[in-house]
Amino acid sequence: MVEVLVLSDADRAALNAQASRGLLLALAAQGAMGLAAAVIAGVVGGAAAGWSALAGAGAYFIPNALFALRLAVSVRAGKASPFTFLSGELIKLFATALLLWLLSRVTQDWLVWPAALLGLILTLKGYLLLLMFRRLS
């Protein structure tokens, strides 16, 4: 026999608040990693490398922040669904690819690709920062 879990409105509100906090923490960690990549690239490779790392980080961070905002609004409105998540994730991936393509076209005179990829990868791996600090606390 399968038991059905029934949530009260208070339980549902607490879970929604916890999910929103988790989204904000993930965004903060990704932003911190992107800024760290820009600082590291700037110190090692100069100003162009720093700006390139920041642009690479932004190519992922901006669509991801918009996706997180959309998820937060869906959760608060009670309209979150697997389709909302999947469609948002697909749009985020296409937007990231589009921004990277635009970055290659618009900034080709000064873009330092290794630094841009460093910014992109460190921003993608921002959750590692959360995992590291969760272990310490």
KARA-V579915 format. One line per field, one symbol per residue. ss: DSSP state (H for helix, E for strand, L for the rest). psi: psi as a letter, one per 20 degrees, with the letter a starting at -180 (. if undefined). burial: I if it has 9 or more other ideal C-beta (glycine too) atoms within 8 Angstrom, else O. Layout:
ss->???
psi->???
burial->???
//
This chain:
ss->LLLLLLLLHHHHHHHHHHHHHHHHHHHHHHHHHHHHHHHHHHHHHLHHHHHHHHHHHHHHHHHHHHHHHHHHHHHHHLLLLHHHHHHHHHHHHHHHHHHHHHHHHHLLLLLLHHHHHHHHHHHHLLHHHHHHHHHHL
psi->ppppppprhggghghgggggggghgggggggghghggggghgggiaghhghghhghghhhgghhghghggggghghikjprhgggghgggggghhggghhghghghkhhipoghhghgggghghkhhhgghghhhh.
burial->OOOOOOOOOOOIOOIIOOIIOOIIIIIOIIIIIIIIIIIIIIOOIOOIIIIIIIIIIIIIIIIIIIIIOIIIOIIOOOOOOOOIIOOIIOIIIOIIOOIIOOIIOOIOOOIIOOIIIIIIIIIOOIIOIIOOOOOOO
//
